[in-house]
Amino acid sequence: MFIPQFIKTMKPPQIIITVFLTVILIGSVCLALPISDQNGQATSYLDSLFMAVSATCVTGLAVVNTADHWNTFGQVIILIMVEVGGLGFMSFLVLLLNMTGQHPSFKSKMMIRDAYNFTTINGGVDLVKSIIKLSLITQFIGALLLSLDFVPRFGWQKGVWFSIFHAVSAHSNAGFDLFETSLFQFRDNPYVLVVMSLLILSGSFGFIVWFDLLNYKTIKKITLHSRLALTMTAILVVSGTVLYCILNYRSFNGHIGTFLAQNFFLSITPRSGGFTFNNYNATSYASLVLTMFLMFVGGTSGSTAGGVKTTTFGILLINIKAIFSNRQHTIYHERRIPFRTISRVYEVVFIYLGIIFISSFILLVTEHLPENNGIEYVFFEVISALATVGLSLGLTPHLTVVGKITIMILMFIGRIGIMTVIYAVSSHSKVDETLIQYPDEEIVVG
């Protein structure tokens, strides 16, 4: 496979960032053209760039209404960027190599590993092929299920298009919709809410988890990563549903199926889904805190979801339990978690929190907070952007230039991954710390 000379000198994380930026720039130019606008007018480039970043980073935050502003061409451009952002550009590289009969180079295998958070470069190409097949099949089934409601409701042409768009958007955890008010009109429709919930959940599982589940009958085992991811997902979904049921008991109208479907949906969509039928401005502070916590955790590593990831949070809890038990090692299912992994967990969580507080401080300086809104108005938006969720209290359409740039950076970091960005900007030279050793000295902490 031919690789330009300047790319050969770049590290895999730098190539990943460069390609994502290229997709964003091409998409933003297409959205800025008059042929993408409902009224045939050019959209400001900053707004087009914001939408392109949000689509490619599968976030869903929008400065203009997707249904009102963009025509079919513009919506198709957004859907393509969502698909590229969800599957990852490496999927299309593998497809290209497969069609041309070429074998991926060592550097291409490294990029595949980094793009999907694989632990090894071996078998990555075959796994990516499985990812493509699984994603397309899931999206097709989701579109088929949604069409059973959308086609009778909107007619064949509009119903089929809406089914495809929302199946891809939900599975990619993008949060873009064509209903003007997200899923408000489906608030009392448990069928649509459950289908959308399952699509979001399927995308947030992570490709490695799906691979383990689909091959369980053959290999008769499941990796520790998948076991922890599934356990944490089950805990978050069940506990989230129960807590939302408790918090929203006043809205119970006697229909237990609808009530459970609503709160099941509410427990899933903050973990990078981005769709809503709920006015978060009218919810209690307890609901907002629960939603922000679920956004912070997000989905599973190697998935289309954002957040610190379920496995990261799971290892954090296991390690805290080990600390309180005065145990030297962190054990999960008779396996010891390496210290480097635990160290990475604390790095990710600390950097994530640092970015949230710094970005929130910037927006509290640059943005105008409406009356009766506190700092949650900004913190909610920042966490939503960094976790690539797409839920909002209403700040996004009113962002200043500085605010839009800040949110765009957050969405990009959230999709690429904090550690990928750090590796991309870090120095090429690496000092062998085993060659130089310094004496220890205690510092009082705690």
FENZIRA-V826344 format. One record per backbone hydrogen bond with DSSP energy under -0.5 kcal/mol. NH is the residue of the N-H (numbers start at 0). CO is the residue of the C=O. E is the energy in kcal/mol with one decimal. If there is no record, write none. Layout:
NH;CO;E
NH;CO;E
This chain:
6;3;-0.6
7;3;-1.4
8;4;-0.8
9;6;-1.6
13;10;-0.7
14;10;-2.0
15;11;-2.5
16;12;-2.1
17;13;-2.4
18;14;-2.6
19;15;-2.2
20;16;-2.5
21;17;-2.1
22;18;-2.4
23;19;-2.3
24;20;-2.6
25;21;-2.4
26;22;-2.5
27;23;-2.6
28;24;-2.0
29;25;-1.9
30;26;-2.3
31;27;-1.6
32;28;-0.8
32;29;-0.7
35;32;-1.8
36;33;-1.3
37;68;-2.8
39;36;-1.2
42;31;-0.7
47;43;-2.4
48;44;-3.0
49;45;-2.3
50;46;-2.3
51;47;-2.2
52;48;-2.5
53;49;-2.5
54;50;-2.4
55;51;-2.7
56;52;-2.3
57;54;-1.5
58;53;-3.3
68;64;-2.8
69;64;-0.5
69;65;-1.0
70;35;-2.1
74;70;-2.5
75;71;-2.4
76;72;-2.2
77;73;-2.1
78;74;-2.4
79;75;-2.5
80;76;-2.1
81;77;-2.3
82;78;-2.4
83;79;-2.6
84;80;-2.8
85;81;-2.6
86;82;-2.8
87;83;-2.0
90;87;-1.6
91;87;-0.7
92;88;-1.6
93;89;-2.4
94;90;-2.1
95;91;-2.1
96;92;-2.5
97;93;-2.4
98;94;-2.3
99;95;-2.0
100;96;-0.7
101;96;-1.7
108;104;-2.1
109;105;-1.9
110;106;-2.2
111;107;-2.2
112;108;-2.2
113;109;-2.4
114;110;-2.8
115;111;-1.7
116;112;-0.6
117;112;-1.9
123;120;-1.1
126;122;-1.9
127;123;-2.3
128;124;-2.1
129;125;-1.9
130;126;-2.2
131;127;-2.4
132;128;-2.2
133;129;-2.8
134;130;-2.7
135;131;-2.5
136;132;-2.4
137;133;-2.6
138;134;-2.6
139;135;-2.2
140;136;-2.6
141;137;-2.6
142;138;-2.6
143;139;-2.3
144;140;-2.5
145;141;-2.5
146;142;-2.1
147;143;-0.9
147;144;-0.6
148;145;-1.5
149;145;-3.0
150;146;-2.1
151;146;-0.5
152;148;-1.2
153;149;-3.5
154;150;-2.4
158;154;-2.2
159;155;-2.7
160;156;-1.9
161;157;-2.7
162;158;-2.1
163;159;-2.4
164;160;-2.7
165;161;-2.4
166;162;-1.8
167;163;-2.3
168;164;-2.4
169;165;-2.3
170;166;-2.4
171;167;-2.1
172;169;-1.3
173;168;-3.3
174;168;-0.7
180;178;-1.8
182;275;-2.5
183;180;-1.8
185;182;-1.5
186;183;-1.4
188;185;-2.0
189;187;-0.6
192;188;-2.0
193;189;-2.5
194;190;-2.3
195;191;-2.6
196;192;-2.1
197;193;-2.6
198;194;-2.0
199;195;-2.4
200;196;-2.6
201;197;-2.4
202;198;-1.6
203;199;-1.6
204;200;-0.9
206;301;-1.5
209;205;-2.0
210;206;-2.3
211;207;-2.1
212;208;-2.5
213;209;-2.7
214;210;-1.4
215;212;-1.0
218;214;-2.8
219;215;-2.4
226;222;-2.3
227;223;-2.4
228;224;-2.5
229;225;-2.8
230;226;-2.1
231;227;-2.7
232;228;-2.3
233;229;-2.4
234;230;-2.3
235;231;-2.7
236;232;-2.6
237;233;-2.5
238;234;-2.5
239;235;-2.0
240;236;-2.3
241;237;-2.4
242;238;-2.6
243;239;-2.5
244;240;-2.2
245;241;-2.0
246;242;-2.6
247;243;-2.3
248;245;-1.0
250;247;-1.8
251;248;-1.3
255;253;-1.0
258;254;-2.4
259;255;-2.5
260;256;-2.2
261;257;-2.5
262;258;-2.0
263;259;-2.4
264;260;-2.2
265;261;-2.2
266;262;-1.4
267;263;-0.8
267;264;-0.9
268;264;-2.9
269;265;-0.6
270;267;-1.4
271;269;-1.4
272;268;-1.4
273;268;-2.0
279;277;-1.1
281;278;-1.7
282;279;-0.7
287;283;-1.9
288;284;-2.6
289;285;-2.3
290;286;-2.5
291;287;-2.7
292;288;-2.3
293;289;-2.3
294;290;-2.3
295;291;-2.3
296;292;-2.1
297;293;-2.6
298;305;-1.7
299;203;-2.2
302;299;-1.4
303;202;-1.8
305;386;-0.7
307;295;-2.8
308;296;-2.6
309;298;-2.7
312;308;-2.2
313;309;-2.6
314;310;-2.5
315;311;-1.9
316;312;-2.1
317;313;-2.4
318;314;-2.6
319;315;-2.3
320;316;-2.2
321;317;-2.0
322;318;-2.3
323;319;-2.4
324;320;-1.6
325;322;-1.4
326;321;-3.0
330;328;-0.7
331;334;-2.9
334;331;-0.7
336;329;-3.0
340;337;-0.5
341;337;-1.8
342;338;-2.9
343;339;-1.9
344;340;-2.0
345;341;-1.9
346;342;-2.0
347;343;-2.7
348;344;-2.5
349;345;-2.4
350;346;-2.7
351;347;-2.6
352;348;-2.5
353;349;-2.4
354;350;-2.6
355;351;-2.1
356;352;-2.3
357;353;-2.4
358;354;-2.6
359;355;-2.2
360;356;-2.0
361;357;-2.0
362;358;-2.3
363;359;-2.3
364;360;-1.2
365;361;-2.2
366;362;-2.8
368;366;-0.5
369;367;-0.5
372;369;-1.4
376;373;-1.7
377;374;-1.0
378;374;-2.7
379;375;-2.3
380;376;-0.6
381;377;-2.5
382;378;-2.5
383;379;-2.1
384;380;-2.2
385;381;-2.7
386;382;-2.4
387;384;-1.2
388;383;-3.3
397;394;-1.7
398;395;-1.7
403;399;-2.8
404;400;-2.2
405;401;-2.4
406;402;-2.5
407;403;-2.4
408;404;-2.3
409;405;-2.1
410;406;-2.6
411;407;-2.3
412;408;-2.6
413;409;-2.6
414;410;-2.0
415;411;-2.6
416;412;-2.6
420;416;-2.1
421;417;-2.1
422;418;-2.6
423;419;-2.0
424;420;-1.8
425;421;-1.2
432;430;-1.0
434;431;-1.8
435;431;-0.5
